[in-house]
Amino acid sequence: KVLFGKAHTYEEAAEIIYRTYEYYIYRYPQKRFHGKTANQVRQEALTANTPEQYPIAPNRRIERF
């Protein structure tokens, strides 16, 4: 229901969007963050003097243009 919910009202759509954001921020470990969630990376950055860098990998398909 979180990622592929069907909404029939505005309130249901807003709830699905909120749950999707919550999922990706708090529960979805990302490869580019070395298996950490976005919230874990943010919390570490807020407490560190020099936060760890997670550069975005180059996308060769986009760079051609």
CYANA upper distance limits for C-alpha pairs under 8 A (distance plus 0.5 A):
  1 LYS  CA      5 GLY  CA      4.79
  1 LYS  CA      6 LYS  CA      8.13
  1 LYS  CA     16 ILE  CA      8.00
  2 VAL  CA     16 ILE  CA      6.37
  2 VAL  CA     19 ARG  CA      6.18
  2 VAL  CA     20 THR  CA      6.10
  2 VAL  CA     23 TYR  CA      8.28
  3 LEU  CA     16 ILE  CA      7.87
  3 LEU  CA     19 ARG  CA      8.41
  3 LEU  CA     20 THR  CA      6.27
  5 GLY  CA     16 ILE  CA      6.85
  6 LYS  CA     13 ALA  CA      8.23
  7 ALA  CA     12 GLU  CA      5.57
  7 ALA  CA     13 ALA  CA      5.52
  7 ALA  CA     16 ILE  CA      8.12
  8 HIS  CA     12 GLU  CA      7.02
  8 HIS  CA     13 ALA  CA      7.84
  9 THR  CA     13 ALA  CA      6.85
 10 TYR  CA     14 ALA  CA      6.64
 11 GLU  CA     15 GLU  CA      6.67
 12 GLU  CA     16 ILE  CA      6.72
 13 ALA  CA     17 ILE  CA      6.73
 14 ALA  CA     18 TYR  CA      6.61
 15 GLU  CA     19 ARG  CA      6.63
 16 ILE  CA     20 THR  CA      6.62
 17 ILE  CA     21 TYR  CA      6.79
 18 TYR  CA     22 GLU  CA      6.64
 19 ARG  CA     23 TYR  CA      6.53
 20 THR  CA     24 TYR  CA      6.88
 21 TYR  CA     25 ILE  CA      6.57
 22 GLU  CA     26 TYR  CA      6.29
 22 GLU  CA     27 ARG  CA      7.97
 23 TYR  CA     27 ARG  CA      5.58
 23 TYR  CA     28 TYR  CA      6.66
 24 TYR  CA     28 TYR  CA      5.43
 24 TYR  CA     37 THR  CA      8.13
 24 TYR  CA     38 ALA  CA      7.92
 25 ILE  CA     37 THR  CA      6.79
 25 ILE  CA     38 ALA  CA      5.55
 25 ILE  CA     39 ASN  CA      6.03
 26 TYR  CA     37 THR  CA      6.48
 26 TYR  CA     38 ALA  CA      7.13
 26 TYR  CA     39 ASN  CA      6.06
 26 TYR  CA     40 GLN  CA      8.28
 27 ARG  CA     37 THR  CA      6.77
 28 TYR  CA     36 LYS  CA      8.39
 28 TYR  CA     37 THR  CA      6.07
 28 TYR  CA     38 ALA  CA      8.29
 29 PRO  CA     33 PHE  CA      8.01
 29 PRO  CA     34 HIS  CA      8.48
 29 PRO  CA     35 GLY  CA      5.38
 29 PRO  CA     36 LYS  CA      5.24
 29 PRO  CA     37 THR  CA      4.80
 29 PRO  CA     38 ALA  CA      7.91
 30 GLN  CA     34 HIS  CA      7.08
 30 GLN  CA     35 GLY  CA      5.70
 30 GLN  CA     36 LYS  CA      6.43
 30 GLN  CA     37 THR  CA      6.51
 30 GLN  CA     38 ALA  CA      8.07
 31 LYS  CA     35 GLY  CA      5.80
 31 LYS  CA     36 LYS  CA      8.21
 32 ARG  CA     54 TYR  CA      7.30
 32 ARG  CA     56 ILE  CA      8.10
 33 PHE  CA     37 THR  CA      7.60
 33 PHE  CA     38 ALA  CA      8.08
 33 PHE  CA     41 VAL  CA      7.79
 33 PHE  CA     54 TYR  CA      6.93
 36 LYS  CA     40 GLN  CA      6.60
 36 LYS  CA     41 VAL  CA      7.15
 37 THR  CA     41 VAL  CA      6.96
 38 ALA  CA     42 ARG  CA      6.70
 39 ASN  CA     43 GLN  CA      6.61
 40 GLN  CA     44 GLU  CA      6.69
 41 VAL  CA     45 ALA  CA      6.65
 42 ARG  CA     46 LEU  CA      6.71
 43 GLN  CA     47 THR  CA      6.95
 44 GLU  CA     48 ALA  CA      6.50
 44 GLU  CA     51 PRO  CA      7.54
 45 ALA  CA     49 ASN  CA      8.41
 45 ALA  CA     50 THR  CA      8.07
 45 ALA  CA     51 PRO  CA      5.21
 45 ALA  CA     52 GLU  CA      7.56
 46 LEU  CA     51 PRO  CA      8.24
 58 PRO  CA     63 GLU  CA      8.38
 59 ASN  CA     63 GLU  CA      6.85
 60 ARG  CA     64 ARG  CA      7.05
 61 ARG  CA     65 PHE  CA      8.27
